[in-house]
């Protein structure tokens, strides 16, 4: 089953506010990874992490997302990347990571160990059906990263560092207070982002309503069941 849902971002705020009122603050294990040392990506990452008692805060290297992900990204419940990107691609200090093959090692993808949620504060990393009809298979094909991951949120458009420090700050505060994850992401972009920034979120469908305080059981490794929500 592969489902596509389109939602205008302006309609999400009332749902988000009703959802967030039901939960107390939450903090599990968080990791942040900045793609550059001198372009503000570290501040983007930190502005999310500061809302938690975070465990990891690193500059981004390929091994963290591939061969060593069980000690980095997948050792965290929530991981956030700030840096340059493209479709299913993020760029760190030693080169780019192709998320469609990052799970090809014996460590598999993300979620087979611990990760539930990943946010990409980067241009284009989470494509929507507007850009590509096949928005789903690179996430779940052999070597893809959705091996138990609940949600991956990002942009299907450009992402601007000039505003994204504020987006990640607002997003972190909403997630920590118990708001539903992908709705909090869209709300943060609505509130703090530029008009040409549009969020997207890919998820295992039963995890659609997940908050950081309360989420469903992990999907089976190797599943191909995804849903996408995106702003336009």
N, CA, C and O of each residue as an XYZ file, in Angstrom:
928
protein
N       0.852     -1.193      0.000
C       0.000      0.000      0.000
C       0.885      1.239      0.000
O       1.794      1.357      0.822
N       0.616      2.179     -0.936
C       1.333      3.446     -0.953
C       0.303      4.540     -1.115
O      -0.410      4.577     -2.118
N       0.216      5.424     -0.152
C      -0.814      6.449     -0.159
C      -0.203      7.830     -0.321
O       0.877      8.103      0.204
N      -0.890      8.697     -1.043
C      -0.463     10.078     -1.209
C      -1.568     10.976     -0.681
O      -2.724     10.852     -1.085
N      -1.212     11.879      0.221
C      -2.167     12.827      0.749
C      -1.632     14.239      0.549
O      -0.450     14.498      0.776
N      -2.489     15.137      0.130
C      -2.118     16.533     -0.073
C      -2.893     17.361      0.932
O      -4.105     17.201      1.075
N      -2.198     18.242      1.627
C      -2.850     19.055      2.642
C      -2.317     20.472      2.557
O      -1.103     20.671      2.606
N      -3.177     21.449      2.432
C      -2.717     22.826      2.474
C      -2.241     23.137      3.882
O      -2.917     22.831      4.864
N      -1.061     23.752      3.966
C      -0.423     23.937      5.265
C      -1.255     24.789      6.203
O      -1.196     24.595      7.417
N      -2.024     25.723      5.680
C      -2.788     26.623      6.537
C      -3.840     25.891      7.360
O      -4.297     26.410      8.378
N      -4.229     24.690      6.931
C      -5.267     23.955      7.630
C      -4.750     23.168      8.816
O      -5.541     22.595      9.565
N      -3.435     23.128      9.003
C      -2.864     22.233      9.999
C      -2.806     22.823     11.398
O      -2.737     22.071     12.370
N      -2.830     24.133     11.532
C      -2.533     24.756     12.811
C      -3.535     24.378     13.882
O      -3.141     24.077     15.009
N      -4.840     24.385     13.556
C      -5.827     24.080     14.581
C      -5.698     22.641     15.062
O      -5.858     22.374     16.253
N      -5.409     21.704     14.152
C      -5.194     20.317     14.541
C      -3.995     20.183     15.442
O      -4.034     19.455     16.434
N      -2.915     20.886     15.101
C      -1.700     20.834     15.890
C      -1.926     21.331     17.301
O      -1.460     20.718     18.261
N      -2.638     22.439     17.434
C      -2.849     23.007     18.762
C      -3.694     22.090     19.627
O      -3.436     21.961     20.823
N      -4.701     21.451     19.041
C      -5.519     20.521     19.817
C      -4.710     19.311     20.241
O      -4.873     18.815     21.356
N      -3.829     18.826     19.355
C      -3.025     17.650     19.663
C      -2.010     17.937     20.746
O      -1.840     17.139     21.669
N      -1.330     19.074     20.643
C      -0.238     19.354     21.567
C      -0.728     19.589     22.980
O       0.032     19.402     23.930
N      -1.979     19.995     23.144
C      -2.487     20.285     24.477
C      -2.638     19.029     25.320
O      -2.801     19.115     26.537
N      -2.586     17.864     24.685
C      -2.858     16.610     25.380
C      -1.617     15.970     25.989
O      -1.730     14.938     26.650
N      -0.420     16.560     25.785
C       0.801     15.893     26.177
C       1.690     16.781     27.028
O       1.671     18.005     26.896
N       2.463     16.160     27.895
C       3.463     16.877     28.679
C       4.792     16.850     27.945
O       4.932     16.187     26.917
N       5.770     17.577     28.480
C       7.099     17.629     27.860
C       7.720     16.239     27.827
O       7.473     15.410     28.703
N       8.536     15.997     26.794
C       9.139     14.683     26.626
C      10.579     14.850     26.163
O      10.908     15.818     25.478
N      11.435     13.906     26.539
C      12.842     13.945     26.168
C      13.383     12.519     26.203
O      13.406     11.890     27.261
N      13.818     12.009     25.051
C      14.409     10.680     24.975
C      15.900     10.833     24.648
O      16.647     11.389     25.452
N      16.339     10.352     23.490
C      17.726     10.510     23.045
C      17.736     11.237     21.711
O      17.074     10.818     20.761
N      18.488     12.326     21.644
C      18.513     13.161     20.458
C      19.941     13.334     19.959
O      20.883     13.456     20.742
N      20.078     13.341     18.633
C      21.371     13.570     18.013
C      21.257     14.591     16.907
O      20.292     14.586     16.143
N      22.260     15.484     16.819
C      22.268     16.501     15.788
C      23.560     16.464     14.998
O      24.625     16.196     15.554
N      23.472     16.734     13.690
C      24.610     16.582     12.788
C      24.606     17.751     11.802
O      23.681     17.899     11.004
N      25.659     18.583     11.868
C      25.764     19.785     11.047
C      26.654     19.529      9.842
O      27.753     18.993      9.982
N      26.188     19.908      8.666
C      26.885     19.575      7.434
C      28.082     20.436      7.118
O      28.952     20.012      6.358
N      28.161     21.643      7.678
C      29.308     22.525      7.455
C      29.727     23.160      8.772
O      28.999     23.107      9.763
N      30.921     23.764      8.766
C      31.448     24.387      9.986
C      31.280     25.897     10.002
O      31.507     26.529     11.034
N      30.885     26.491      8.872
C      30.932     27.947      8.783
C      29.752     28.572      8.051
O      29.856     29.701      7.570
N      28.628     27.860      7.958
C      27.479     28.396      7.237
C      26.210     28.431      8.077
O      25.115     28.579      7.535
N      26.342     28.300      9.374
C      25.187     28.378     10.247
C      24.432     27.092     10.456
O      23.432     27.073     11.173
N      24.894     26.003      9.840
C      24.191     24.735     10.011
C      24.279     24.223     11.448
O      23.361     23.568     11.941
N      25.395     24.531     12.114
C      25.511     24.108     13.513
C      24.465     24.790     14.377
O      23.923     24.173     15.294
N      24.173     26.060     14.097
C      23.143     26.775     14.855
C      21.757     26.220     14.571
O      20.928     26.121     15.476
N      21.499     25.855     13.312
C      20.226     25.235     12.958
C      20.012     23.968     13.782
O      18.934     23.753     14.336
N      21.039     23.139     13.856
C      20.950     21.885     14.600
C      20.798     22.147     16.098
O      19.951     21.546     16.758
N      21.620     23.043     16.624
C      21.581     23.314     18.067
C      20.229     23.883     18.498
O      19.746     23.575     19.587
N      19.623     24.706     17.655
C      18.352     25.320     18.043
C      17.237     24.305     18.212
O      16.248     24.581     18.891
N      17.379     23.140     17.610
C      16.469     22.040     17.907
C      16.898     21.309     19.172
O      16.081     21.062     20.059
N      18.172     20.966     19.254
C      18.671     20.150     20.364
C      18.509     20.819     21.723
O      18.311     20.134     22.726
N      18.589     22.135     21.771
C      18.587     22.838     23.058
C      17.299     22.632     23.850
O      17.249     22.928     25.044
N      16.275     22.134     23.199
C      15.009     21.879     23.889
C      14.992     20.523     24.594
O      13.984     20.143     25.190
N      16.117     19.791     24.523
C      16.209     18.449     25.086
C      17.531     18.289     25.838
O      18.423     19.130     25.723
N      17.650     17.219     26.599
C      18.935     16.821     27.185
C      19.639     15.923     26.175
O      19.731     14.710     26.365
N      20.129     16.525     25.113
C      20.582     15.766     23.950
C      21.865     14.985     24.240
O      22.664     15.364     25.097
N      22.041     13.883     23.501
C      23.180     12.990     23.702
C      24.293     13.188     22.672
O      25.457     12.938     22.983
N      23.968     13.629     21.457
C      24.985     13.772     20.413
C      24.811     15.112     19.701
O      23.694     15.571     19.462
N      25.961     15.734     19.365
C      25.967     16.983     18.603
C      27.293     17.020     17.858
O      28.325     17.374     18.428
N      27.260     16.651     16.577
C      28.478     16.463     15.798
C      28.400     17.197     14.463
O      27.313     17.503     13.972
N      29.561     17.474     13.886
C      29.603     17.765     12.462
C      29.345     16.448     11.723
O      29.680     15.368     12.210
N      28.753     16.562     10.559
C      28.268     15.377      9.860
C      29.343     14.753      8.977
O      29.966     15.423      8.153
N      29.539     13.463      9.170
C      30.421     12.655      8.327
C      29.639     11.448      7.823
O      28.671     11.010      8.444
N      30.075     10.924      6.697
C      29.315      9.860      6.034
C      29.087      8.651      6.935
O      28.002      8.068      6.921
N      30.094      8.266      7.719
C      29.958      7.041      8.515
C      28.801      7.116      9.500
O      28.224      6.090      9.860
N      28.454      8.336      9.944
C      27.369      8.480     10.913
C      26.027      8.045     10.339
O      25.124      7.647     11.075
N      25.908      8.126      9.030
C      24.666      7.825      8.338
C      24.705      6.483      7.622
O      23.694      6.050      7.069
N      25.854      5.818      7.624
C      25.988      4.575      6.861
C      26.579      3.480      7.741
O      25.853      2.860      8.517
N      27.880      3.229      7.636
C      28.479      2.071      8.301
C      28.457      2.155      9.820
O      28.491      1.126     10.495
N      28.401      3.368     10.368
C      28.423      3.552     11.818
C      27.101      4.090     12.348
O      27.052      4.650     13.443
N      26.029      3.921     11.578
C      24.772      4.543     12.009
C      24.231      3.940     13.305
O      23.455      4.595     14.001
N      24.618      2.717     13.645
C      24.125      2.128     14.894
C      24.703      2.807     16.132
O      24.158      2.675     17.228
N      25.810      3.535     15.956
C      26.374      4.297     17.063
C      26.072      5.789     16.974
O      26.379      6.540     17.900
N      25.480      6.218     15.884
C      25.181      7.627     15.691
C      23.682      7.800     15.432
O      22.885      7.752     16.369
N      23.299      7.997     14.190
C      21.917      8.342     13.873
C      20.923      7.325     14.430
O      19.922      7.714     15.031
N      21.177      6.046     14.243
C      20.209      5.038     14.665
C      20.311      4.689     16.145
O      19.519      3.890     16.646
N      21.271      5.273     16.849
C      21.324      5.111     18.300
C      20.440      6.146     19.005
O      20.248      6.077     20.219
N      19.909      7.096     18.244
C      19.076      8.162     18.781
C      17.600      7.889     18.477
O      17.268      7.235     17.488
N      16.730      8.398     19.337
C      15.297      8.335     19.035
C      14.914      9.390     18.004
O      14.040      9.167     17.166
N      15.581     10.547     18.075
C      15.302     11.638     17.146
C      16.633     12.192     16.656
O      17.480     12.575     17.463
N      16.822     12.237     15.341
C      18.038     12.793     14.744
C      17.664     13.957     13.846
O      16.626     13.933     13.184
N      18.521     14.987     13.825
C      18.297     16.123     12.946
C      19.584     16.462     12.209
O      20.666     16.480     12.795
N      19.447     16.731     10.915
C      20.566     17.146     10.078
C      20.320     18.557      9.591
O      19.211     18.887      9.171
N      21.360     19.406      9.646
C      21.315     20.730      9.060
C      22.452     20.868      8.071
O      23.613     20.729      8.454
N      22.155     21.135      6.813
C      23.205     21.229      5.818
C      22.641     21.233      4.418
O      21.430     21.336      4.222
N      23.523     21.120      3.450
C      23.093     21.109      2.058
C      22.524     19.741      1.684
O      22.905     18.717      2.252
N      21.605     19.747      0.720
C      20.990     18.501      0.320
C      20.430     18.551     -1.083
O      20.451     19.584     -1.752
N      19.937     17.424     -1.503
C      19.228     17.274     -2.764
C      18.311     16.073     -2.595
O      18.186     15.561     -1.482
N      17.680     15.615     -3.634
C      16.734     14.516     -3.494
C      17.409     13.270     -2.937
O      18.311     12.715     -3.565
N      16.975     12.833     -1.767
C      17.515     11.663     -1.054
C      19.028     11.782     -0.829
O      19.729     10.770     -0.820
N      19.533     12.997     -0.650
C      20.977     13.214     -0.553
C      21.269     14.290      0.471
O      20.622     15.338      0.472
N      22.243     14.043      1.351
C      22.720     15.065      2.281
C      24.237     15.164      2.175
O      24.911     14.170      1.903
N      24.773     16.362      2.389
C      26.209     16.614      2.215
C      26.845     16.972      3.552
O      26.402     17.894      4.237
N      27.902     16.221      3.918
C      28.648     16.486      5.136
C      30.064     16.918      4.838
O      30.385     17.267      3.701
N      30.920     16.899      5.855
C      32.278     17.408      5.715
C      33.150     16.542      4.822
O      34.116     17.045      4.249
N      32.846     15.264      4.686
C      33.667     14.378      3.854
C      32.918     13.849      2.642
O      33.294     12.817      2.087
N      31.870     14.536      2.227
C      31.140     14.120      1.039
C      29.674     13.845      1.301
O      29.171     14.085      2.399
N      29.002     13.345      0.296
C      27.551     13.182      0.343
C      27.133     11.770      0.725
O      27.859     10.805      0.489
N      25.954     11.668      1.317
C      25.334     10.396      1.664
C      24.083     10.234      0.825
O      23.203     11.094      0.837
N      24.005      9.138      0.100
C      22.826      8.798     -0.682
C      21.892      7.992      0.212
O      22.179      6.839      0.534
N      20.788      8.589      0.609
C      19.885      7.933      1.543
C      19.170      6.738      0.933
O      18.600      5.923      1.659
N      19.193      6.622     -0.389
C      18.565      5.464     -1.019
C      19.425      4.214     -0.915
O      18.940      3.108     -1.153
N      20.703      4.374     -0.559
C      21.598      3.219     -0.404
C      22.335      3.225      0.932
O      23.176      2.358      1.171
N      22.039      4.172      1.795
C      22.778      4.294      3.059
C      22.563      3.107      3.977
O      23.361      2.875      4.885
N      21.489      2.344      3.753
C      21.222      1.173      4.581
C      21.719     -0.124      3.983
O      21.233     -1.198      4.341
N      22.684     -0.043      3.071
C      23.129     -1.263      2.384
C      24.160     -2.050      3.180
O      24.488     -3.176      2.806
N      24.679     -1.486      4.270
C      25.662     -2.196      5.077
C      24.969     -3.181      6.015
O      23.742     -3.273      6.036
N      25.753     -3.901      6.777
C      25.192     -4.852      7.733
C      24.424     -4.144      8.838
O      23.626     -4.763      9.542
N      24.666     -2.835      8.992
C      23.924     -2.072      9.994
C      22.541     -1.677      9.513
O      21.773     -1.083     10.269
N      22.212     -1.993      8.279
C      20.909     -1.705      7.688
C      20.622     -0.204      7.736
O      21.540      0.612      7.813
N      19.345      0.144      7.689
C      18.966      1.549      7.677
C      18.710      2.078      9.067
O      19.372      1.681     10.026
N      17.749      2.976      9.177
C      17.459      3.606     10.461
C      16.158      3.043     11.023
O      15.198      2.805     10.290
N      16.147      2.837     12.327
C      14.963      2.321     12.979
C      15.051      0.859     13.328
O      14.283      0.377     14.162
N      15.992      0.119     12.696
C      16.142     -1.282     13.098
C      16.793     -1.383     14.463
O      16.717     -2.426     15.111
N      17.442     -0.294     14.914
C      18.010     -0.256     16.258
C      17.159      0.607     17.179
O      16.589      0.099     18.145
N      17.060      1.933     16.891
C      16.390      2.811     17.843
C      15.631      3.968     17.208
O      14.593      4.369     17.734
N      16.109      4.519     16.096
C      15.564      5.776     15.588
C      14.076      5.671     15.262
O      13.611      4.699     14.667
N      13.350      6.706     15.675
C      11.947      6.831     15.318
C      11.718      7.959     14.304
O      10.928      7.815     13.370
N      12.422      9.087     14.503
C      12.160     10.276     13.708
C      13.469     10.908     13.238
O      14.456     10.935     13.974
N      13.466     11.418     11.994
C      14.603     12.155     11.446
C      14.086     13.401     10.753
O      13.097     13.356     10.021
N      14.768     14.521     10.992
C      14.438     15.778     10.325
C      15.630     16.239      9.497
O      16.769     16.220      9.964
N      15.356     16.653      8.268
C      16.388     17.150      7.357
C      16.127     18.627      7.070
O      15.208     18.972      6.327
N      16.934     19.483      7.658
C      16.838     20.925      7.423
C      17.731     21.246      6.229
O      18.820     21.799      6.384
N      17.254     20.891      5.035
C      18.062     20.919      3.821
C      17.152     21.058      2.607
O      15.975     20.701      2.651
N      17.711     21.576      1.536
C      16.948     21.681      0.293
C      16.611     20.293     -0.265
O      17.483     19.430     -0.360
N      15.352     20.086     -0.630
C      14.897     19.031     -1.543
C      15.030     17.588     -1.056
O      14.721     16.676     -1.823
N      15.469     17.334      0.168
C      15.827     15.966      0.570
C      14.622     15.023      0.575
O      14.775     13.830      0.313
N      13.434     15.539      0.868
C      12.241     14.690      0.962
C      11.295     15.060     -0.191
O      10.391     15.876     -0.009
N      11.496     14.466     -1.370
C      10.684     14.834     -2.533
C       9.214     14.475     -2.341
O       8.869     13.534     -1.626
N       8.373     15.247     -2.993
C       6.940     14.978     -2.996
C       6.508     14.533     -4.387
O       7.319     14.555     -5.313
N       5.258     14.131     -4.556
C       4.778     13.770     -5.895
C       4.800     14.926     -6.891
O       4.693     14.700     -8.096
N       4.935     16.155     -6.409
C       5.057     17.288     -7.325
C       6.344     17.174     -8.133
O       6.371     17.490     -9.322
N       7.421     16.716     -7.471
C       8.725     16.624     -8.141
C       8.916     15.302     -8.868
O       9.411     15.281     -9.995
N       8.533     14.205     -8.239
C       8.756     12.881     -8.825
C       7.564     11.982     -8.514
O       7.084     11.943     -7.381
N       7.094     11.263     -9.524
C       5.973     10.352     -9.304
C       6.358      9.241     -8.329
O       5.562      8.852     -7.474
N       7.567      8.742     -8.461
C       8.059      7.688     -7.569
C       8.790      8.328     -6.394
O      10.020      8.323     -6.332
N       8.024      8.871     -5.477
C       8.590      9.551     -4.312
C       8.952      8.575     -3.198
O       9.589      8.971     -2.222
N       8.559      7.314     -3.323
C       8.581      6.385     -2.188
C       9.688      5.339     -2.232
O      10.260      5.028     -1.187
N      10.014      4.782     -3.401
C      10.807      3.554     -3.414
C      12.240      3.757     -2.945
O      12.835      2.827     -2.401
N      12.814      4.941     -3.135
C      14.177      5.158     -2.660
C      14.285      5.108     -1.134
O      15.365      4.876     -0.591
N      13.180      5.323     -0.460
C      13.202      5.225      1.006
C      13.174      3.779      1.493
O      13.724      3.466      2.549
N      12.533      2.896      0.722
C      12.253      1.548      1.237
C      12.886      0.424      0.425
O      12.793     -0.738      0.823
N      13.523      0.734     -0.695
C      14.115     -0.344     -1.482
C      15.283     -0.972     -0.719
O      15.724     -0.421      0.290
N      15.784     -2.107     -1.182
C      16.934     -2.734     -0.529
C      18.065     -1.719     -0.420
O      18.522     -1.182     -1.430
N      18.513     -1.459      0.793
C      19.517     -0.430      1.013
C      18.946      0.903      1.432
O      19.694      1.796      1.831
N      17.623      1.060      1.352
C      16.988      2.288      1.815
C      17.005      2.384      3.332
O      17.402      1.442      4.016
N      16.572      3.528      3.856
C      16.786      3.787      5.278
C      15.560      3.571      6.161
O      15.666      3.700      7.380
N      14.402      3.247      5.591
C      13.193      3.096      6.402
C      13.060      1.677      6.943
O      12.066      1.004      6.670
N      14.038      1.221      7.697
C      14.020     -0.136      8.255
C      13.412     -0.188      9.653
O      13.836     -0.998     10.477
N      12.458      0.636      9.926
C      11.864      0.742     11.252
C      11.611      2.180     11.628
O      10.991      2.466     12.653
N      12.091      3.086     10.798
C      11.854      4.512     10.991
C      10.367      4.815     10.899
O       9.654      4.235     10.080
N       9.903      5.731     11.749
C       8.493      6.095     11.744
C       8.207      7.253     10.786
O       7.277      7.184      9.983
N       9.014      8.321     10.875
C       8.782      9.502     10.044
C      10.117     10.145      9.666
O      11.052     10.173     10.466
N      10.192     10.659      8.437
C      11.291     11.520      8.004
C      10.675     12.809      7.486
O       9.866     12.785      6.558
N      11.056     13.943      8.084
C      10.497     15.225      7.666
C      11.587     16.085      7.051
O      12.757     15.970      7.417
N      11.207     16.938      6.127
C      12.176     17.801      5.474
C      11.477     18.789      4.568
O      10.354     19.212      4.841
N      12.147     19.156      3.487
C      11.595     20.068      2.485
C      11.589     19.379      1.126
O      12.489     18.602      0.808
N      10.571     19.670      0.332
C      10.616     19.261     -1.073
C      10.944     20.458     -1.964
O      10.917     20.357     -3.191
N      11.254     21.586     -1.334
C      11.654     22.814     -2.022
C      13.018     23.261     -1.487
O      13.715     22.506     -0.808
N      13.376     24.501     -1.809
C      14.570     25.089     -1.217
C      14.387     25.245      0.287
O      13.267     25.266      0.797
N      15.506     25.352      0.980
C      15.544     25.595      2.421
C      16.569     26.700      2.661
O      17.682     26.640      2.140
N      16.198     27.698      3.441
C      17.056     28.868      3.623
C      17.613     28.930      5.036
O      16.854     28.925      6.005
N      18.938     28.987      5.161
C      19.552     29.059      6.487
C      19.185     30.349      7.219
O      19.209     30.388      8.449
N      18.853     31.384      6.490
C      18.497     32.654      7.119
C      17.252     32.544      7.982
O      17.100     33.297      8.944
N      16.370     31.630      7.657
C      15.159     31.437      8.455
C      15.155     30.116      9.212
O      14.421     29.973     10.189
N      15.952     29.158      8.786
C      15.811     27.808      9.332
C      16.330     27.657     10.754
O      15.977     26.694     11.434
N      17.165     28.593     11.222
C      17.511     28.572     12.635
C      16.269     28.804     13.487
O      16.137     28.244     14.576
N      15.368     29.626     12.985
C      14.112     29.880     13.690
C      13.127     28.726     13.504
O      12.370     28.391     14.414
N      13.148     28.120     12.307
C      12.272     26.963     12.067
C      12.634     25.822     13.013
O      11.754     25.240     13.648
N      13.928     25.498     13.113
C      14.326     24.381     13.963
C      14.085     24.675     15.442
O      13.784     23.763     16.212
N      14.214     25.934     15.844
C      13.942     26.330     17.225
C      12.468     26.113     17.558
O      12.132     25.513     18.579
N      11.618     26.597     16.704
C      10.173     26.457     16.919
C       9.766     24.987     16.860
O       8.963     24.524     17.669
N      10.321     24.268     15.907
C      10.027     22.835     15.779
C      10.431     22.082     17.034
O       9.658     21.273     17.548
N      11.640     22.339     17.536
C      12.102     21.673     18.745
C      11.193     21.928     19.934
O      10.903     21.017     20.710
N      10.744     23.173     20.076
C       9.875     23.499     21.207
C       8.544     22.772     21.107
O       7.994     22.338     22.119
N       8.025     22.636     19.894
C       6.746     21.959     19.714
C       6.874     20.450     19.946
O       6.020     19.835     20.586
N       7.952     19.866     19.418
C       8.163     18.430     19.616
C       8.356     18.120     21.097
O       7.788     17.156     21.609
N       9.157     18.938     21.789
C       9.418     18.702     23.212
C       8.159     18.820     24.057
O       8.047     18.179     25.102
N       7.220     19.632     23.611
C       5.983     19.803     24.373
C       4.947     18.738     24.057
O       3.871     18.722     24.653
N       5.270     17.831     23.106
C       4.391     16.713     22.830
C       3.518     16.853     21.603
O       2.595     16.061     21.416
N       3.784     17.841     20.760
C       2.992     18.007     19.548
C       3.250     16.862     18.576
O       4.329     16.269     18.593
N       2.289     16.551     17.741
C       2.467     15.550     16.696
C       3.599     15.990     15.773
O       3.671     17.157     15.390
N       4.483     15.059     15.416
C       5.773     15.429     14.834
C       5.648     16.113     13.486
O       6.125     17.237     13.328
N       5.020     15.468     12.509
C       5.025     16.090     11.179
C       4.163     17.348     11.137
O       4.447     18.267     10.369
N       3.115     17.397     11.955
C       2.316     18.617     12.013
C       3.120     19.758     12.646
O       2.996     20.913     12.237
N       3.942     19.429     13.642
C       4.802     20.444     14.255
C       5.808     20.990     13.245
O       6.111     22.183     13.245
N       6.320     20.117     12.390
C       7.264     20.537     11.344
C       6.597     21.515     10.387
O       7.163     22.563     10.077
N       5.405     21.182      9.920
C       4.707     22.071      8.994
C       4.357     23.401      9.671
O       4.464     24.466      9.063
N       3.947     23.322     10.915
C       3.597     24.545     11.642
C       4.820     25.445     11.818
O       4.715     26.667     11.713
N       5.985     24.837     12.087
C       7.207     25.622     12.237
C       7.572     26.336     10.938
O       8.006     27.487     10.958
N       7.393     25.649      9.810
C       7.680     26.266      8.513
C       6.674     27.381      8.228
O       7.049     28.446      7.737
N       5.394     27.135      8.535
C       4.381     28.175      8.353
C       4.707     29.421      9.163
O       4.552     30.545      8.684
N       5.157     29.213     10.387
C       5.321     30.312     11.328
C       6.639     31.045     11.146
O       6.684     32.269     11.265
N       7.727     30.309     10.855
C       9.067     30.894     10.855
C       9.768     30.856      9.499
O      10.772     31.545      9.318
N       9.273     30.076      8.546
C       9.952     29.918      7.269
C       9.585     30.986      6.259
O       8.725     31.829      6.511
N      10.241     30.942      5.125
C       9.933     31.812      4.008
C       8.761     31.266      3.215
O       8.414     30.091      3.332
N       8.157     32.119      2.412
C       6.976     31.703      1.657
C       7.293     30.660      0.591
O       6.403     29.929      0.155
N       8.560     30.587      0.168
C       8.927     29.598     -0.854
C       9.479     28.313     -0.249
O       9.944     27.442     -0.985
N       9.438     28.177      1.063
C       9.834     26.932      1.729
C       8.581     26.089      1.979
O       7.631     26.550      2.611
N       8.588     24.870      1.485
C       7.439     23.983      1.665
C       7.912     22.640      2.209
O       8.788     21.991      1.638
N       7.321     22.249      3.309
C       7.721     21.030      3.979
C       7.116     19.782      3.364
O       6.123     19.840      2.638
N       7.734     18.659      3.669
C       7.226     17.350      3.267
C       7.558     16.358      4.371
O       8.498     16.557      5.141
N       6.782     15.299      4.437
C       6.964     14.300      5.489
C       6.576     12.934      4.957
O       5.461     12.733      4.476
N       7.512     11.993      5.049
C       7.276     10.617      4.625
C       7.190      9.758      5.878
O       7.975      9.931      6.811
N       6.244      8.838      5.898
C       6.048      8.067      7.125
C       5.405      6.715      6.853
O       4.759      6.495      5.829
N       5.607      5.829      7.804
C       4.868      4.576      7.900
C       3.439      4.956      8.284
O       3.254      5.587      9.325
N       2.420      4.605      7.496
C       1.082      5.148      7.704
C       0.515      5.027      9.122
O      -0.091      5.991      9.591
N       0.674      3.896      9.842
C       0.151      3.878     11.202
C       0.811      4.890     12.137
O       0.285      5.183     13.211
N       1.983      5.433     11.722
C       2.697      6.409     12.545
C       2.272      7.837     12.260
O       2.896      8.776     12.756
N       1.242      8.016     11.485
C       0.782      9.342     11.075
C       0.536     10.255     12.267
O       0.837     11.446     12.193
N       0.001      9.736     13.355
C      -0.328     10.550     14.517
C       0.726     10.542     15.607
O       0.464     11.010     16.715
N       1.906     10.026     15.323
C       2.947      9.905     16.349
C       3.361     11.250     16.926
O       3.520     12.234     16.204
N       3.529     11.270     18.227
C       4.236     12.344     18.913
C       5.521     11.758     19.478
O       5.717     10.543     19.462
N       6.398     12.627     19.980
C       7.630     12.133     20.588
C       7.347     11.457     21.923
O       8.158     10.671     22.413
N       6.207     11.762     22.501
C       5.813     11.142     23.764
C       5.095      9.821     23.571
O       5.120      8.962     24.453
N       4.457      9.654     22.423
C       3.627      8.469     22.209
C       3.649      8.106     20.736
O       3.174      8.868     19.895
N       4.210      6.925     20.421
C       4.281      6.507     19.022
C       3.999      5.018     18.904
O       4.132      4.263     19.867
N       3.607      4.615     17.707
C       3.191      3.233     17.464
C       4.408      2.314     17.415
O       5.552      2.770     17.427
N       4.138      1.009     17.360
C       5.206      0.019     17.237
C       5.931      0.195     15.909
O       5.347      0.659     14.930
N       7.216     -0.182     15.884
C       8.024     -0.046     14.676
C       7.446     -0.871     13.532
O       6.908     -1.956     13.751
N       7.561     -0.349     12.309
C       7.204     -1.174     11.155
C       8.200     -2.301     10.959
O       9.305     -2.266     11.500
N       7.812     -3.283     10.194
C       8.714     -4.397      9.906
C       9.830     -3.938      8.979
O       9.608     -3.142      8.067
N      11.034     -4.451      9.223
C      12.154     -4.163      8.322
C      11.820     -4.700      6.927
O      11.341     -5.824      6.775
N      12.080     -3.882      5.932
C      11.818     -4.296      4.568
C      10.422     -3.984      4.071
O      10.071     -4.366      2.954
N       9.604     -3.291      4.879
C       8.260     -2.937      4.416
C       8.352     -1.910      3.282
O       9.380     -1.253      3.114
N       7.287     -1.779      2.518
C       7.231     -0.786      1.435
C       5.983      0.088      1.561
O       5.501      0.647      0.576
N       5.482      0.193      2.754
C       4.228      0.899      3.006
C       4.535      2.306      3.518
O       4.946      2.469      4.667
N       4.340      3.318      2.681
C       4.650      4.688      3.057
C       3.518      5.633      2.686
O       2.710      5.356      1.800
N       3.486      6.744      3.385
C       2.577      7.850      3.095
C       3.392      9.128      3.035
O       4.402      9.254      3.729
N       2.965     10.074      2.216
C       3.621     11.376      2.161
C       2.580     12.473      2.355
O       1.490     12.433      1.785
N       2.949     13.455      3.177
C       2.206     14.710      3.294
C       3.144     15.818      2.828
O       4.351     15.760      3.067
N       2.588     16.823      2.165
C       3.454     17.918      1.729
C       2.676     19.220      1.607
O       1.478     19.235      1.324
N       3.385     20.288      1.826
C       2.826     21.636      1.684
C       2.983     22.122      0.249
O       3.904     21.715     -0.459
N       2.070     22.998     -0.172
C       2.191     23.581     -1.500
C       1.562     24.956     -1.513
O       1.558     25.623     -2.548
